[in-house]
Amino acid sequence: MKLSNQIGKWKFPKDKFVYEKQVLIKQTNMLGNTYFSNYIEWHGEARERFFLEHPSALEYLKENAHIAMVTYCIYHRFIENMYFGDRVRIELQSREIQKHSLVLVFRYYRSGTDQLIGEGWQKVCFSNTETNQLSPVPQIFLDLVESVVEKNLIHCFPPS
């Protein structure tokens, strides 16, 4: 059975995706706290790890290299500092799922606690690189994001 047969049938089994990291020396600045751009990079890491949760992810990528996910806009709010050796828990959810785009929401917590250290979002859209046209959100992404839709919109600067 081809794994692509699971697209449209498989759903992410939880209400949020959780990804944990540890802050490394190279991710800190001269003051010792985590350099701001790492949070944006971690948005992408969490997004990619979330996509790889789908059993058909790698096969889909090979068969659909012409469908591109484009980050349309991005936002991150810093609340607390993180330092070398700290562990961070990134929780990913979705919202505003539309025909060609969706918003991924990221909340950063100090691991082992509920202390919110940052939050952000990115709006992504999809395009067909062969036709240079917008493409509908692929079903494989819907399989993932429909299960993790954010229930309580609590962001200071919600996407619009």
N, CA, C and O atoms as a GROMACS GRO file, in nm:
protein
  640
    1MET      N    1   0.084  -0.118   0.000
    1MET     CA    2   0.000   0.000   0.000
    1MET      C    3   0.089   0.125   0.000
    1MET      O    4   0.182   0.136   0.079
    2LYS      N    5   0.058   0.217  -0.089
    2LYS     CA    6   0.132   0.342  -0.091
    2LYS      C    7   0.091   0.427   0.028
    2LYS      O    8  -0.027   0.433   0.064
    3LEU      N    9   0.189   0.492   0.088
    3LEU     CA   10   0.159   0.578   0.202
    3LEU      C   11   0.069   0.693   0.164
    3LEU      O   12  -0.008   0.742   0.247
    4SER      N   13   0.076   0.738   0.037
    4SER     CA   14  -0.007   0.851  -0.004
    4SER      C   15  -0.155   0.816   0.006
    4SER      O   16  -0.240   0.906   0.004
    5ASN      N   17  -0.187   0.686   0.016
    5ASN     CA   18  -0.327   0.647   0.034
    5ASN      C   19  -0.381   0.693   0.169
    5ASN      O   20  -0.502   0.694   0.190
    6GLN      N   21  -0.292   0.732   0.261
    6GLN     CA   22  -0.335   0.777   0.393
    6GLN      C   23  -0.373   0.925   0.394
    6GLN      O   24  -0.435   0.973   0.489
    7ILE      N   25  -0.336   0.997   0.289
    7ILE     CA   26  -0.371   1.139   0.281
    7ILE      C   27  -0.522   1.152   0.271
    7ILE      O   28  -0.585   1.091   0.185
    8GLY      N   29  -0.578   1.232   0.359
    8GLY     CA   30  -0.723   1.250   0.364
    8GLY      C   31  -0.792   1.154   0.458
    8GLY      O   32  -0.910   1.171   0.489
    9LYS      N   33  -0.721   1.052   0.504
    9LYS     CA   34  -0.779   0.952   0.595
    9LYS      C   35  -0.717   0.961   0.734
    9LYS      O   36  -0.783   0.933   0.834
   10TRP      N   37  -0.591   1.000   0.740
   10TRP     CA   38  -0.517   1.009   0.866
   10TRP      C   39  -0.536   1.148   0.924
   10TRP      O   40  -0.538   1.246   0.850
   11LYS      N   41  -0.549   1.157   1.055
   11LYS     CA   42  -0.558   1.286   1.124
   11LYS      C   43  -0.459   1.288   1.239
   11LYS      O   44  -0.437   1.186   1.304
   12PHE      N   45  -0.398   1.404   1.264
   12PHE     CA   46  -0.307   1.417   1.378
   12PHE      C   47  -0.386   1.388   1.504
   12PHE      O   48  -0.494   1.445   1.522
   13PRO      N   49  -0.336   1.301   1.593
   13PRO     CA   50  -0.418   1.251   1.705
   13PRO      C   51  -0.427   1.341   1.828
   13PRO      O   52  -0.492   1.303   1.926
   14LYS      N   53  -0.364   1.459   1.828
   14LYS     CA   54  -0.366   1.543   1.948
   14LYS      C   55  -0.420   1.682   1.914
   14LYS      O   56  -0.441   1.715   1.797
   15ASP      N   57  -0.443   1.763   2.019
   15ASP     CA   58  -0.497   1.898   1.995
   15ASP      C   59  -0.388   2.003   1.983
   15ASP      O   60  -0.417   2.121   1.960
   16LYS      N   61  -0.261   1.963   1.998
   16LYS     CA   62  -0.147   2.051   1.973
   16LYS      C   63  -0.024   1.964   1.951
   16LYS      O   64  -0.016   1.851   1.998
   17PHE      N   65   0.072   2.019   1.878
   17PHE     CA   66   0.199   1.951   1.856
   17PHE      C   67   0.300   2.011   1.953
   17PHE      O   68   0.307   2.134   1.966
   18VAL      N   69   0.378   1.927   2.020
   18VAL     CA   70   0.476   1.973   2.118
   18VAL      C   71   0.616   1.932   2.071
   18VAL      O   72   0.640   1.816   2.037
   19TYR      N   73   0.705   2.029   2.072
   19TYR     CA   74   0.844   2.009   2.029
   19TYR      C   75   0.934   2.069   2.136
   19TYR      O   76   0.914   2.184   2.176
   20GLU      N   77   1.033   1.993   2.183
   20GLU     CA   78   1.123   2.043   2.288
   20GLU      C   79   1.264   2.062   2.233
   20GLU      O   80   1.310   1.987   2.147
   21LYS      N   81   1.331   2.165   2.285
   21LYS     CA   82   1.468   2.199   2.245
   21LYS      C   83   1.548   2.238   2.368
   21LYS      O   84   1.492   2.268   2.474
   22GLN      N   85   1.678   2.236   2.354
   22GLN     CA   86   1.766   2.290   2.456
   22GLN      C   87   1.847   2.403   2.392
   22GLN      O   88   1.896   2.389   2.280
   23VAL      N   89   1.861   2.514   2.464
   23VAL     CA   90   1.936   2.629   2.414
   23VAL      C   91   2.085   2.597   2.416
   23VAL      O   92   2.139   2.556   2.519
   24LEU      N   93   2.150   2.614   2.302
   24LEU     CA   94   2.294   2.589   2.288
   24LEU      C   95   2.372   2.720   2.294
   24LEU      O   96   2.314   2.827   2.276
   25ILE      N   97   2.501   2.712   2.320
   25ILE     CA   98   2.585   2.832   2.328
   25ILE      C   99   2.573   2.915   2.200
   25ILE      O  100   2.561   3.038   2.207
   26LYS      N  101   2.577   2.851   2.085
   26LYS     CA  102   2.573   2.925   1.959
   26LYS      C  103   2.441   3.002   1.940
   26LYS      O  104   2.432   3.086   1.851
   27GLN      N  105   2.341   2.974   2.022
   27GLN     CA  106   2.212   3.041   2.011
   27GLN      C  107   2.198   3.157   2.109
   27GLN      O  108   2.090   3.216   2.122
   28THR      N  109   2.308   3.191   2.177
   28THR     CA  110   2.303   3.301   2.274
   28THR      C  111   2.388   3.417   2.223
   28THR      O  112   2.474   3.401   2.137
   29ASN      N  113   2.361   3.536   2.280
   29ASN     CA  114   2.439   3.654   2.242
   29ASN      C  115   2.543   3.685   2.349
   29ASN      O  116   2.563   3.605   2.441
   30MET      N  117   2.609   3.800   2.338
   30MET     CA  118   2.717   3.832   2.432
   30MET      C  119   2.668   3.855   2.574
   30MET      O  120   2.748   3.854   2.668
   31LEU      N  121   2.538   3.874   2.592
   31LEU     CA  122   2.482   3.889   2.726
   31LEU      C  123   2.441   3.754   2.786
   31LEU      O  124   2.404   3.745   2.903
   32GLY      N  125   2.448   3.649   2.702
   32GLY     CA  126   2.416   3.516   2.750
   32GLY      C  127   2.273   3.472   2.729
   32GLY      O  128   2.238   3.357   2.755
   33ASN      N  129   2.188   3.563   2.681
   33ASN     CA  130   2.049   3.520   2.658
   33ASN      C  131   2.031   3.477   2.512
   33ASN      O  132   2.114   3.507   2.426
   34THR      N  133   1.924   3.406   2.487
   34THR     CA  134   1.898   3.352   2.354
   34THR      C  135   1.878   3.466   2.255
   34THR      O  136   1.795   3.555   2.276
   35TYR      N  137   1.953   3.461   2.147
   35TYR     CA  138   1.945   3.563   2.043
   35TYR      C  139   1.808   3.557   1.976
   35TYR      O  140   1.757   3.448   1.950
   36PHE      N  141   1.748   3.672   1.950
   36PHE     CA  142   1.609   3.681   1.906
   36PHE      C  143   1.578   3.601   1.780
   36PHE      O  144   1.469   3.544   1.770
   37SER      N  145   1.669   3.594   1.686
   37SER     CA  146   1.638   3.526   1.560
   37SER      C  147   1.619   3.376   1.576
   37SER      O  148   1.560   3.312   1.489
   38ASN      N  149   1.669   3.319   1.685
   38ASN     CA  150   1.652   3.176   1.707
   38ASN      C  151   1.505   3.138   1.723
   38ASN      O  152   1.464   3.030   1.680
   39TYR      N  153   1.426   3.226   1.783
   39TYR     CA  154   1.284   3.196   1.801
   39TYR      C  155   1.215   3.182   1.666
   39TYR      O  156   1.129   3.096   1.648
   40ILE      N  157   1.253   3.266   1.571
   40ILE     CA  158   1.195   3.257   1.437
   40ILE      C  159   1.241   3.128   1.369
   40ILE      O  160   1.162   3.060   1.304
   41GLU      N  161   1.368   3.095   1.386
   41GLU     CA  162   1.420   2.970   1.330
   41GLU      C  163   1.346   2.850   1.391
   41GLU      O  164   1.316   2.753   1.321
   42TRP      N  165   1.318   2.857   1.520
   42TRP     CA  166   1.248   2.747   1.588
   42TRP      C  167   1.104   2.736   1.540
   42TRP      O  168   1.047   2.626   1.544
   43HIS      N  169   1.042   2.845   1.496
   43HIS     CA  170   0.910   2.835   1.433
   43HIS      C  171   0.920   2.734   1.318
   43HIS      O  172   0.839   2.642   1.307
   44GLY      N  173   1.022   2.754   1.233
   44GLY     CA  174   1.039   2.667   1.117
   44GLY      C  175   1.070   2.523   1.156
   44GLY      O  176   1.017   2.430   1.095
   45GLU      N  177   1.155   2.504   1.255
   45GLU     CA  178   1.186   2.368   1.301
   45GLU      C  179   1.061   2.297   1.350
   45GLU      O  180   1.036   2.182   1.314
   46ALA      N  181   0.983   2.365   1.432
   46ALA     CA  182   0.861   2.303   1.486
   46ALA      C  183   0.765   2.271   1.372
   46ALA      O  184   0.703   2.164   1.371
   47ARG      N  185   0.751   2.363   1.277
   47ARG     CA  186   0.662   2.342   1.163
   47ARG      C  187   0.705   2.218   1.084
   47ARG      O  188   0.621   2.136   1.048
   48GLU      N  189   0.835   2.205   1.057
   48GLU     CA  190   0.884   2.090   0.980
   48GLU      C  191   0.867   1.960   1.057
   48GLU      O  192   0.827   1.859   1.000
   49ARG      N  193   0.897   1.961   1.186
   49ARG     CA  194   0.879   1.840   1.267
   49ARG      C  195   0.732   1.800   1.272
   49ARG      O  196   0.699   1.681   1.268
   50PHE      N  197   0.644   1.899   1.280
   50PHE     CA  198   0.500   1.872   1.279
   50PHE      C  199   0.461   1.806   1.148
   50PHE      O  200   0.388   1.707   1.148
   51PHE      N  201   0.507   1.859   1.035
   51PHE     CA  202   0.475   1.801   0.905
   51PHE      C  203   0.522   1.656   0.897
   51PHE      O  204   0.453   1.571   0.841
   52LEU      N  205   0.640   1.627   0.953
   52LEU     CA  206   0.694   1.490   0.948
   52LEU      C  207   0.614   1.391   1.033
   52LEU      O  208   0.637   1.270   1.022
   53GLU      N  209   0.521   1.439   1.116
   53GLU     CA  210   0.434   1.349   1.191
   53GLU      C  211   0.339   1.273   1.100
   53GLU      O  212   0.294   1.164   1.134
   54HIS      N  213   0.308   1.330   0.983
   54HIS     CA  214   0.216   1.261   0.890
   54HIS      C  215   0.288   1.142   0.829
   54HIS      O  216   0.400   1.156   0.780
   55PRO      N  217   0.226   1.023   0.831
   55PRO     CA  218   0.294   0.904   0.779
   55PRO      C  219   0.328   0.913   0.630
   55PRO      O  220   0.413   0.838   0.583
   56SER      N  221   0.264   1.002   0.556
   56SER     CA  222   0.290   1.016   0.412
   56SER      C  223   0.379   1.135   0.378
   56SER      O  224   0.394   1.167   0.260
   57ALA      N  225   0.437   1.201   0.476
   57ALA     CA  226   0.507   1.328   0.454
   57ALA      C  227   0.620   1.317   0.352
   57ALA      O  228   0.623   1.394   0.256
   58LEU      N  229   0.712   1.225   0.371
   58LEU     CA  230   0.827   1.219   0.281
   58LEU      C  231   0.787   1.180   0.140
   58LEU      O  232   0.839   1.235   0.043
   59GLU      N  233   0.696   1.086   0.128
   59GLU     CA  234   0.647   1.047  -0.005
   59GLU      C  235   0.578   1.166  -0.073
   59GLU      O  236   0.597   1.189  -0.193
   60TYR      N  237   0.498   1.239   0.002
   60TYR     CA  238   0.428   1.356  -0.053
   60TYR      C  239   0.529   1.458  -0.106
   60TYR      O  240   0.512   1.510  -0.216
   61LEU      N  241   0.633   1.485  -0.030
   61LEU     CA  242   0.733   1.583  -0.072
   61LEU      C  243   0.801   1.541  -0.202
   61LEU      O  244   0.825   1.625  -0.289
   62LYS      N  245   0.831   1.414  -0.216
   62LYS     CA  246   0.895   1.365  -0.338
   62LYS      C  247   0.803   1.380  -0.459
   62LYS      O  248   0.848   1.415  -0.568
   63GLU      N  249   0.674   1.353  -0.439
   63GLU     CA  250   0.579   1.355  -0.550
   63GLU      C  251   0.526   1.494  -0.582
   63GLU      O  252   0.470   1.516  -0.690
   64ASN      N  253   0.543   1.590  -0.491
   64ASN     CA  254   0.482   1.722  -0.508
   64ASN      C  255   0.582   1.834  -0.483
   64ASN      O  256   0.550   1.933  -0.416
   65ALA      N  257   0.700   1.820  -0.537
   65ALA     CA  258   0.805   1.920  -0.516
   65ALA      C  259   0.766   2.056  -0.575
   65ALA      O  260   0.826   2.157  -0.539
   66HIS      N  261   0.668   2.059  -0.663
   66HIS     CA  262   0.625   2.185  -0.726
   66HIS      C  263   0.530   2.266  -0.638
   66HIS      O  264   0.497   2.380  -0.672
   67ILE      N  265   0.484   2.210  -0.527
   67ILE     CA  266   0.397   2.283  -0.434
   67ILE      C  267   0.486   2.341  -0.324
   67ILE      O  268   0.551   2.267  -0.249
   68ALA      N  269   0.487   2.472  -0.314
   68ALA     CA  270   0.573   2.540  -0.217
   68ALA      C  271   0.489   2.599  -0.104
   68ALA      O  272   0.382   2.656  -0.127
   69MET      N  273   0.540   2.586   0.018
   69MET     CA  274   0.480   2.654   0.132
   69MET      C  275   0.563   2.781   0.152
   69MET      O  276   0.685   2.774   0.171
   70VAL      N  277   0.496   2.896   0.148
   70VAL     CA  278   0.564   3.025   0.155
   70VAL      C  279   0.521   3.096   0.283
   70VAL      O  280   0.402   3.110   0.309
   71THR      N  281   0.618   3.141   0.362
   71THR     CA  282   0.586   3.220   0.481
   71THR      C  283   0.550   3.360   0.434
   71THR      O  284   0.634   3.433   0.382
   72TYR      N  285   0.424   3.397   0.454
   72TYR     CA  286   0.370   3.525   0.408
   72TYR      C  287   0.401   3.637   0.507
   72TYR      O  288   0.441   3.746   0.466
   73CYS      N  289   0.384   3.610   0.635
   73CYS     CA  290   0.420   3.706   0.739
   73CYS      C  291   0.445   3.630   0.868
   73CYS      O  292   0.400   3.517   0.886
   74ILE      N  293   0.519   3.695   0.958
   74ILE     CA  294   0.560   3.628   1.081
   74ILE      C  295   0.565   3.729   1.195
   74ILE      O  296   0.592   3.847   1.173
   75TYR      N  297   0.538   3.682   1.316
   75TYR     CA  298   0.538   3.768   1.433
   75TYR      C  299   0.586   3.687   1.553
   75TYR      O  300   0.556   3.568   1.564
   76HIS      N  301   0.661   3.751   1.642
   76HIS     CA  302   0.700   3.687   1.768
   76HIS      C  303   0.707   3.792   1.877
   76HIS      O  304   0.763   3.900   1.857
   77ARG      N  305   0.651   3.760   1.992
   77ARG     CA  306   0.654   3.848   2.110
   77ARG      C  307   0.740   3.781   2.217
   77ARG      O  308   0.717   3.665   2.252
   78PHE      N  309   0.838   3.854   2.268
   78PHE     CA  310   0.928   3.803   2.371
   78PHE      C  311   0.875   3.842   2.508
   78PHE      O  312   0.840   3.958   2.530
   79ILE      N  313   0.869   3.745   2.599
   79ILE     CA  314   0.816   3.770   2.734
   79ILE      C  315   0.924   3.752   2.839
   79ILE      O  316   0.939   3.838   2.927
   80GLU      N  317   0.999   3.644   2.832
   80GLU     CA  318   1.107   3.614   2.927
   80GLU      C  319   1.231   3.571   2.850
   80GLU      O  320   1.220   3.524   2.736
   81ASN      N  321   1.346   3.586   2.909
   81ASN     CA  322   1.471   3.542   2.847
   81ASN      C  323   1.495   3.393   2.868
   81ASN      O  324   1.449   3.335   2.967
   82MET      N  325   1.565   3.334   2.775
   82MET     CA  326   1.615   3.197   2.787
   82MET      C  327   1.767   3.205   2.779
   82MET      O  328   1.822   3.293   2.712
   83TYR      N  329   1.836   3.111   2.846
   83TYR     CA  330   1.982   3.113   2.852
   83TYR      C  331   2.038   2.976   2.814
   83TYR      O  332   1.965   2.878   2.806
   84PHE      N  333   2.170   2.974   2.791
   84PHE     CA  334   2.238   2.849   2.756
   84PHE      C  335   2.198   2.739   2.854
   84PHE      O  336   2.202   2.757   2.976
   85GLY      N  337   2.161   2.624   2.799
   85GLY     CA  338   2.125   2.508   2.880
   85GLY      C  339   1.978   2.499   2.914
   85GLY      O  340   1.929   2.392   2.950
   86ASP      N  341   1.905   2.611   2.902
   86ASP     CA  342   1.761   2.606   2.930
   86ASP      C  343   1.691   2.516   2.830
   86ASP      O  344   1.734   2.504   2.715
   87ARG      N  345   1.585   2.453   2.875
   87ARG     CA  346   1.503   2.371   2.786
   87ARG      C  347   1.373   2.445   2.759
   87ARG      O  348   1.314   2.504   2.849
   88VAL      N  349   1.331   2.442   2.634
   88VAL     CA  350   1.210   2.513   2.593
   88VAL      C  351   1.113   2.414   2.529
   88VAL      O  352   1.152   2.326   2.453
   89ARG      N  353   0.986   2.430   2.562
   89ARG     CA  354   0.878   2.349   2.504
   89ARG      C  355   0.801   2.440   2.409
   89ARG      O  356   0.748   2.543   2.451
   90ILE      N  357   0.794   2.402   2.283
   90ILE     CA  358   0.723   2.480   2.183
   90ILE      C  359   0.594   2.406   2.150
   90ILE      O  360   0.596   2.290   2.109
   91GLU      N  361   0.482   2.474   2.170
   91GLU     CA  362   0.351   2.416   2.137
   91GLU      C  363   0.298   2.483   2.012
   91GLU      O  364   0.292   2.606   2.004
   92LEU      N  365   0.261   2.402   1.914
   92LEU     CA  366   0.214   2.451   1.786
   92LEU      C  367   0.066   2.420   1.771
   92LEU      O  368   0.022   2.307   1.795
   93GLN      N  369  -0.010   2.520   1.730
   93GLN     CA  370  -0.151   2.503   1.695
   93GLN      C  371  -0.178   2.581   1.567
   93GLN      O  372  -0.088   2.647   1.515
   94SER      N  373  -0.300   2.573   1.516
   94SER     CA  374  -0.334   2.643   1.393
   94SER      C  375  -0.458   2.727   1.412
   94SER      O  376  -0.530   2.714   1.512
   95ARG      N  377  -0.482   2.815   1.316
   95ARG     CA  378  -0.604   2.894   1.314
   95ARG      C  379  -0.618   2.955   1.174
   95ARG      O  380  -0.526   2.948   1.093
   96GLU      N  381  -0.731   3.013   1.149
   96GLU     CA  382  -0.757   3.084   1.023
   96GLU      C  383  -0.721   3.000   0.900
   96GLU      O  384  -0.649   3.046   0.811
   97ILE      N  385  -0.771   2.878   0.896
   97ILE     CA  386  -0.746   2.791   0.780
   97ILE      C  387  -0.837   2.839   0.667
   97ILE      O  388  -0.959   2.838   0.679
   98GLN      N  389  -0.775   2.881   0.558
   98GLN     CA  390  -0.848   2.932   0.442
   98GLN      C  391  -0.812   2.849   0.321
   98GLN      O  392  -0.739   2.751   0.332
   99LYS      N  393  -0.864   2.886   0.205
   99LYS     CA  394  -0.842   2.807   0.084
   99LYS      C  395  -0.694   2.793   0.048
   99LYS      O  396  -0.647   2.684   0.017
  100HIS      N  397  -0.620   2.904   0.053
  100HIS     CA  398  -0.480   2.903   0.010
  100HIS      C  399  -0.380   2.927   0.123
  100HIS      O  400  -0.259   2.925   0.100
  101SER      N  401  -0.428   2.949   0.245
  101SER     CA  402  -0.337   2.986   0.353
  101SER      C  403  -0.388   2.938   0.488
  101SER      O  404  -0.502   2.893   0.501
  102LEU      N  405  -0.302   2.947   0.586
  102LEU     CA  406  -0.338   2.916   0.724
  102LEU      C  407  -0.237   2.985   0.815
  102LEU      O  408  -0.131   3.030   0.771
  103VAL      N  409  -0.271   2.991   0.942
  103VAL     CA  410  -0.183   3.051   1.041
  103VAL      C  411  -0.140   2.942   1.138
  103VAL      O  412  -0.222   2.865   1.188
  104LEU      N  413  -0.010   2.936   1.164
  104LEU     CA  414   0.046   2.846   1.265
  104LEU      C  415   0.083   2.931   1.386
  104LEU      O  416   0.150   3.034   1.372
  105VAL      N  417   0.040   2.888   1.503
  105VAL     CA  418   0.060   2.961   1.628
  105VAL      C  419   0.163   2.885   1.712
  105VAL      O  420   0.156   2.762   1.725
  106PHE      N  421   0.258   2.958   1.768
  106PHE     CA  422   0.366   2.898   1.848
  106PHE      C  423   0.366   2.961   1.986
  106PHE      O  424   0.368   3.084   1.999
  107ARG      N  425   0.366   2.877   2.088
  107ARG     CA  426   0.382   2.925   2.226
  107ARG      C  427   0.506   2.857   2.283
  107ARG      O  428   0.523   2.735   2.272
  108TYR      N  429   0.591   2.936   2.343
  108TYR     CA  430   0.718   2.890   2.399
  108TYR      C  431   0.706   2.891   2.551
  108TYR      O  432   0.675   2.993   2.611
  109TYR      N  433   0.732   2.775   2.613
  109TYR     CA  434   0.726   2.762   2.759
  109TYR      C  435   0.861   2.711   2.809
  109TYR      O  436   0.930   2.638   2.740
  110ARG      N  437   0.896   2.751   2.930
  110ARG     CA  438   1.012   2.692   2.996
  110ARG      C  439   0.974   2.547   3.026
  110ARG      O  440   0.873   2.522   3.092
  111SER      N  441   1.052   2.451   2.978
  111SER     CA  442   1.019   2.309   2.996
  111SER      C  443   1.000   2.276   3.143
  111SER      O  444   1.074   2.324   3.230
  112GLY      N  445   0.902   2.192   3.170
  112GLY     CA  446   0.872   2.149   3.305
  112GLY      C  447   0.787   2.248   3.382
  112GLY      O  448   0.753   2.224   3.498
  113THR      N  449   0.751   2.359   3.318
  113THR     CA  450   0.667   2.460   3.383
  113THR      C  451   0.562   2.509   3.284
  113THR      O  452   0.562   2.471   3.167
  114ASP      N  453   0.473   2.592   3.332
  114ASP     CA  454   0.377   2.659   3.244
  114ASP      C  455   0.416   2.805   3.224
  114ASP      O  456   0.332   2.886   3.186
  115GLN      N  457   0.543   2.839   3.250
  115GLN     CA  458   0.588   2.977   3.233
  115GLN      C  459   0.602   3.009   3.085
  115GLN      O  460   0.689   2.954   3.016
  116LEU      N  461   0.516   3.098   3.037
  116LEU     CA  462   0.520   3.141   2.897
  116LEU      C  463   0.639   3.234   2.878
  116LEU      O  464   0.651   3.334   2.948
  117ILE      N  465   0.727   3.200   2.784
  117ILE     CA  466   0.844   3.285   2.759
  117ILE      C  467   0.835   3.359   2.628
  117ILE      O  468   0.911   3.453   2.603
  118GLY      N  469   0.742   3.320   2.543
  118GLY     CA  470   0.723   3.389   2.416
  118GLY      C  471   0.609   3.326   2.339
  118GLY      O  472   0.568   3.213   2.366
  119GLU      N  473   0.560   3.402   2.242
  119GLU     CA  474   0.453   3.349   2.156
  119GLU      C  475   0.462   3.418   2.022
  119GLU      O  476   0.510   3.530   2.010
  120GLY      N  477   0.415   3.349   1.922
  120GLY     CA  478   0.420   3.407   1.789
  120GLY      C  479   0.336   3.328   1.692
  120GLY      O  480   0.270   3.230   1.728
  121TRP      N  481   0.338   3.372   1.568
  121TRP     CA  482   0.262   3.305   1.463
  121TRP      C  483   0.328   3.330   1.329
  121TRP      O  484   0.408   3.423   1.313
  122GLN      N  485   0.293   3.248   1.235
  122GLN     CA  486   0.333   3.272   1.097
  122GLN      C  487   0.216   3.234   1.007
  122GLN      O  488   0.151   3.132   1.025
  123LYS      N  489   0.192   3.320   0.910
  123LYS     CA  490   0.089   3.291   0.810
  123LYS      C  491   0.162   3.234   0.689
  123LYS      O  492   0.255   3.295   0.636
  124VAL      N  493   0.118   3.116   0.646
  124VAL     CA  494   0.178   3.053   0.530
  124VAL      C  495   0.074   3.037   0.421
  124VAL      O  496  -0.044   3.016   0.448
  125CYS      N  497   0.120   3.048   0.297
  125CYS     CA  498   0.033   3.021   0.184
  125CYS      C  499   0.103   2.919   0.095
  125CYS      O  500   0.221   2.888   0.115
  126PHE      N  501   0.032   2.868   0.000
  126PHE     CA  502   0.085   2.763  -0.087
  126PHE      C  503   0.078   2.809  -0.231
  126PHE      O  504  -0.017   2.875  -0.273
  127SER      N  505   0.182   2.774  -0.308
  127SER     CA  506   0.184   2.812  -0.449
  127SER      C  507   0.239   2.696  -0.531
  127SER      O  508   0.312   2.610  -0.482
  128ASN      N  509   0.200   2.697  -0.657
  128ASN     CA  510   0.246   2.598  -0.752
  128ASN      C  511   0.361   2.661  -0.830
  128ASN      O  512   0.338   2.757  -0.905
  129THR      N  513   0.481   2.611  -0.815
  129THR     CA  514   0.596   2.672  -0.880
  129THR      C  515   0.599   2.648  -1.031
  129THR      O  516   0.672   2.716  -1.102
  130GLU      N  517   0.520   2.554  -1.080
  130GLU     CA  518   0.513   2.530  -1.225
  130GLU      C  519   0.422   2.630  -1.294
  130GLU      O  520   0.447   2.668  -1.408
  131THR      N  521   0.317   2.674  -1.223
  131THR     CA  522   0.221   2.768  -1.284
  131THR      C  523   0.232   2.909  -1.227
  131THR      O  524   0.171   3.002  -1.280
  132ASN      N  525   0.310   2.926  -1.121
  132ASN     CA  526   0.322   3.054  -1.051
  132ASN      C  527   0.187   3.105  -1.002
  132ASN      O  528   0.163   3.226  -0.999
  133GLN      N  529   0.100   3.014  -0.964
  133GLN     CA  530  -0.033   3.047  -0.913
  133GLN      C  531  -0.044   2.999  -0.768
  133GLN      O  532   0.025   2.907  -0.726
  134LEU      N  533  -0.134   3.064  -0.695
  134LEU     CA  534  -0.165   3.013  -0.561
  134LEU      C  535  -0.221   2.873  -0.573
  134LEU      O  536  -0.287   2.839  -0.671
  135SER      N  537  -0.194   2.793  -0.473
  135SER     CA  538  -0.243   2.656  -0.470
  135SER      C  539  -0.326   2.638  -0.344
  135SER      O  540  -0.294   2.696  -0.240
  136PRO      N  541  -0.433   2.560  -0.350
  136PRO     CA  542  -0.508   2.532  -0.227
  136PRO      C  543  -0.419   2.464  -0.123
  136PRO      O  544  -0.322   2.396  -0.158
  137VAL      N  545  -0.452   2.482   0.004
  137VAL     CA  546  -0.379   2.414   0.110
  137VAL      C  547  -0.388   2.264   0.080
  137VAL      O  548  -0.499   2.210   0.072
  138PRO      N  549  -0.275   2.196   0.065
  138PRO     CA  550  -0.279   2.052   0.034
  138PRO      C  551  -0.348   1.972   0.144
  138PRO      O  552  -0.339   2.004   0.263
  139GLN      N  553  -0.417   1.868   0.103
  139GLN     CA  554  -0.490   1.783   0.198
  139GLN      C  555  -0.399   1.730   0.308
  139GLN      O  556  -0.442   1.717   0.422
  140ILE      N  557  -0.275   1.698   0.275
  140ILE     CA  558  -0.184   1.645   0.376
  140ILE      C  559  -0.165   1.746   0.490
  140ILE      O  560  -0.150   1.706   0.606
  141PHE      N  561  -0.163   1.874   0.459
  141PHE     CA  562  -0.152   1.976   0.564
  141PHE      C  563  -0.283   1.988   0.641
  141PHE      O  564  -0.282   2.008   0.762
  142LEU      N  565  -0.395   1.976   0.571
  142LEU     CA  566  -0.524   1.980   0.639
  142LEU      C  567  -0.536   1.864   0.738
  142LEU      O  568  -0.592   1.880   0.846
  143ASP      N  569  -0.483   1.746   0.700
  143ASP     CA  570  -0.484   1.631   0.791
  143ASP      C  571  -0.418   1.666   0.924
  143ASP      O  572  -0.459   1.617   1.030
  144LEU      N  573  -0.317   1.749   0.919
  144LEU     CA  574  -0.242   1.788   1.039
  144LEU      C  575  -0.309   1.904   1.112
  144LEU      O  576  -0.337   1.894   1.231
  145VAL      N  577  -0.334   2.013   1.041
  145VAL     CA  578  -0.374   2.138   1.109
  145VAL      C  579  -0.518   2.140   1.157
  145VAL      O  580  -0.550   2.213   1.251
  146GLU      N  581  -0.605   2.061   1.095
  146GLU     CA  582  -0.745   2.062   1.140
  146GLU      C  583  -0.761   2.005   1.280
  146GLU      O  584  -0.856   2.039   1.350
  147SER      N  585  -0.670   1.920   1.322
  147SER     CA  586  -0.676   1.862   1.457
  147SER      C  587  -0.623   1.955   1.565
  147SER      O  588  -0.653   1.936   1.682
  148VAL      N  589  -0.544   2.053   1.526
  148VAL     CA  590  -0.478   2.138   1.625
  148VAL      C  591  -0.526   2.283   1.620
  148VAL      O  592  -0.452   2.375   1.656
  149VAL      N  593  -0.650   2.304   1.576
  149VAL     CA  594  -0.703   2.440   1.569
  149VAL      C  595  -0.712   2.498   1.709
  149VAL      O  596  -0.764   2.435   1.802
  150GLU      N  597  -0.660   2.617   1.724
  150GLU     CA  598  -0.658   2.687   1.852
  150GLU      C  599  -0.801   2.719   1.896
  150GLU      O  600  -0.879   2.775   1.819
  151LYS      N  601  -0.833   2.683   2.019
  151LYS     CA  602  -0.969   2.704   2.071
  151LYS      C  603  -0.985   2.844   2.131
  151LYS      O  604  -1.089   2.907   2.114
  152ASN      N  605  -0.883   2.891   2.202
  152ASN     CA  606  -0.890   3.021   2.270
  152ASN      C  607  -0.789   3.116   2.207
  152ASN      O  608  -0.668   3.097   2.221
  153LEU      N  609  -0.838   3.217   2.138
  153LEU     CA  610  -0.750   3.313   2.074
  153LEU      C  611  -0.702   3.414   2.177
  153LEU      O  612  -0.775   3.508   2.211
  154ILE      N  613  -0.580   3.395   2.229
  154ILE     CA  614  -0.533   3.477   2.341
  154ILE      C  615  -0.414   3.564   2.305
  154ILE      O  616  -0.348   3.617   2.394
  155HIS      N  617  -0.384   3.580   2.178
  155HIS     CA  618  -0.265   3.657   2.140
  155HIS      C  619  -0.289   3.807   2.149
  155HIS      O  620  -0.400   3.856   2.126
  156CYS      N  621  -0.183   3.878   2.183
  156CYS     CA  622  -0.190   4.024   2.192
  156CYS      C  623  -0.212   4.088   2.055
  156CYS      O  624  -0.288   4.184   2.043
  157PHE      N  625  -0.148   4.035   1.954
  157PHE     CA  626  -0.158   4.091   1.820
  157PHE      C  627  -0.202   3.980   1.725
  157PHE      O  628  -0.118   3.924   1.653
  158PRO      N  629  -0.330   3.947   1.723
  158PRO     CA  630  -0.374   3.836   1.638
  158PRO      C  631  -0.357   3.869   1.490
  158PRO      O  632  -0.368   3.985   1.450
  159PRO      N  633  -0.331   3.766   1.409
  159PRO     CA  634  -0.320   3.788   1.264
  159PRO      C  635  -0.450   3.845   1.209
  159PRO      O  636  -0.558   3.820   1.263
  160SER      N  637  -0.438   3.919   1.103
  160SER     CA  638  -0.559   3.971   1.037
  160SER      C  639  -0.543   3.964   0.888
  160SER      O  640  -0.634   4.003   0.815
   0.00000   0.00000   0.00000
